[in-house]
Each structure stands twice: as structure tokens, then as C-alpha cells.
Amino acid sequence: MKSYRTHYSKELSGNDNGKKVIVAGWVEDIRNLGSIAFIILRDRRGTLQITTFKKQHKEIFGKLVSLNRESVISVRGICKANEKVRNGYEIIPEKVEILSLADAPLPMGVVDKVNVEMNTRLDNRFIDLRREEVRAIFLIRDSLINSAREFLRKNGFIEVHTPKIIASASEGGTNLFRVKYFEKDAYLAQSPQLYKQMLMATGLDRVYEIGWYFRAEEHNTRRHLNESTAIDIEMAFIKNEEDVMKILERLVQHICKRIYRMEELSILNVDIRVPSLPLPRLKYEDVLDILKEKGFELQWGEDLGSEEERAIGEVMREEGKDFYFITKYPLDAKPFYTMPDGSLSRSFDLGCKGIEIASGSQRIHDYELLRERIEKNGLKPEDFQDYLKAFKYGMPPHGGFGMGIERLLMALLDIKNVRECILFPRDRTRLRP
Ligand code: AMO
């Protein structure tokens, strides 16, 4: 055989009757009826049926029916139209090459309808990902990231990558993973915050990074990962946080427009609604009122917990809105770099169906004020000297946001557990595989 594969299952149909093809993939199922056998072969796009007859092809028949499930094979054969088969064709094999024999039993089933526990699935993620509905999430994730990149590039943002081994905290002093850096102590970056801001002093007016957050959060919830990914942007010469929110809402609208027709959504049985703009903007104080009506007693200044977020999501959903901003948080509830607005802040969170998916703000660009806010937050300006220096020699007004990729995906796809949205999750108890 010249090649292991000439066609994916999805690329063939009954119209290819008589065509010589080579297909390859995993043996999902073998139905041996004695004189005839059906092999279901799976590739990244779907499945196809191989039909073999004992009388005509004794050797091939024997080879195929004796395989363990999930073995990898390449099959050369003839495509034959057959209306009784799900995709309208079957492959009559002429040559079979076994590329990898699978052991039995499998650590977990691929097509069995039994519910496999999350831990078993994650322990055997390479098999879990063979399941169509699991793979669908990552195909959608790929499109989501691509469409974000497309939008940001079109709007003048350039892609950057900032250090992930850093000397000081970016989001306050807690939740840091400490690492040994030769003779010194270093940390894993909680976000690109300080670097993306420093870049605003360079003339690279608009930047974005698709990168990693490392957060040593102790809590083990359905919404938190210790290693997560995000789309961060920073933009200069803004008048206020509204300029940043406009980019963010257009970005989520663009992403929705790019993915709402994907066929993978039907595998997951979800509909994505493209939001109309502008998205609703709820002030923090109004959110407290809504929550009070719903029976939550949140004190002024407190951040919303997951229950409160869910309640707001429900209220918005009743109004037909999936996405909504919460604005004007109290200053003390936000990080030191946030621009004050009296006792409030020029900040916002973006919620989607009851889940916080992004947050951002206009930043302080005045050196003295920034120093003061660092101190007020119980942090040491000396620890931020490299960052602070960038504010001393010409720093334009600027702002930005960070949007969690897994959070956005879980909200859009109505997925209950954020671990489903990252290939190999890291949580409080999971460091493998
Ligand atoms: P924040 O800390 O709100 O803001 O993070 C931004 C977004 O990142 C996602 N996220 C997480 N997702 C999963 N697990 C986690 N542990 C986790 N932590 C955060 C969320 C969140 O909304 N520097 C600011 C952003 C900015 O102002 O530009 C920041 O990091 O979706």
C-alpha cells in the first residue's frame, strides 16, 4: 500500500460506488454473523462499515474477526453503495494491514452506553477522547480559538507571548505556585496581566495572548482548574472601560457566529444563540437588588459566589439573554491595577448562563496612583519595580480583559464540569496524566 489512508469516512458516500479506496482507523465494533462480518471502523470524522464474506475472502475475514476492539488497521478495498448502511456505503476489503493490536479488556469502553465515572474517564483520557461527544468539544474549542484569533487580528491586535515563570504575583499574593529557579524562588504566572500592561508602554497599542493561567486555588469545584487557558487582550488609548467591553462583546458575538452552525453541536445536543449587541450591562448594585429578591443576602463589596452567579444567569435567561456584563464593582473587590471610579471601579465581568467567563477593566496608568494602590492592597511596590517602571516614562490610558477558554466553552455548550473542556485537567487532586 502506498498510503495508509486515501479517504476519511465522511468523504465517501454511495456516489463513490466502485471506487478503490484506502481507509484507516480504530476497530470500534466487530459483528461476526458466521458467513459475513461487519467491522465498524472509526476515524477522526466518523465511522464506516467494512463488510467481509467468509467464502470469498477467507483470510481477510479471519484476520478481521479475530481483532480486539480498538486495534488500528488500514484497509484497501472497494466502496460499494448500500442504502441499508448508515452512511449509504460499505467497504469490501481486498487488503488489510494491522497497524497496532489493542490489548483486551479495554480500561474503559468507547461506545458502550454505560456511564463511565469522570475519574475513570480522565485517567484514561486518550480513550475517552475517542468518543465522538468528547472529541466534539475539542473540535469546537479549536474553532472557538481560531475565530477569536481571526477577530482580534482583523481588529489590529497582535499576538504576543509573555513569560510564565515570573518573579512576582500578578493577581495579588495568594494562589501562587512557587517553583525553584536555580538559586532563586520564582512563581508560575497567574495571568499575563503585568506584561500585557507593560506592552502598552511600547507602542504595540493592541495585543492579545492565548496562554496559560496557573492558580494554586485550594478549592476543588466544577468551575475551577489549577491550570487553565485564556484569551487575554490589552488595548491603549481607551477613553474608559466601555471601549474594552465593546471589543469583548463583539468578540463573543463573532465566536458564536463562527461556531453556531457546527455539526458537532448536534452530537452534543446543544444550540448556540448568537447574541445581539449591545449586551445588557447590569451594575453591581442592581445585581445585589436582584439577588435580594431571589433570597440571597449579599453584603456590599462581596463577590458573587457560584450560587449567586447562577441566580443572575437564570434571571437573564428568562429575558432571553445568555450573555451579560456586570459593571461598576466596588473598588476593593477588584485587583490593585483597576482604575478607581470614586469608591467603585472601572471594571466589568462578563457572565454567560450563570458562569463568569471573563473579567476586565480600565487600568490605572498614573505611576503614583498605581504605587498607592499596590500598597493599599498590602503588596510591596519593590516587588513590582519592573512593572512600575513602565509607568514612569510615558504610559497611555489602557485597559483589557481575560476570558477563560474552558469557562466560555462550558457555558456555551452547557457542560456541567469545566474539566470536560481541557484535554488533561489539573485540579486539587489531579496531576496525572
Ligand atoms: P480573572 O482572575 O477574573 O481576571 O480571570 C479571568 C478569567 O479567567 C478564567 N479563570 C479560570 N478558569 C478556570 N479555572 C480557574 N481557576 C480560573 N481563574 C480564572 C475565568 C475568569 O473570568 N488579569 C485579569 C483579567 C484582566 O483584567 O485582564 C484576570 O486574570 O473565565
Boltz pocket constraint, residues with backbone or C-beta under 6 A from the ligand:
constraints:
  - pocket:
      binder: B
      contacts: [[A, 171], [A, 190], [A, 191], [A, 193], [A, 213], [A, 215], [A, 217], [A, 223], [A, 224], [A, 225], [A, 226], [A, 228], [A, 229], [A, 230], [A, 232], [A, 233], [A, 350], [A, 356], [A, 357], [A, 358], [A, 359], [A, 360], [A, 361], [A, 400], [A, 401], [A, 402], [A, 403], [A, 404], [A, 405], [A, 406], [A, 407], [A, 408], [A, 418]]
      max_distance: 6.0
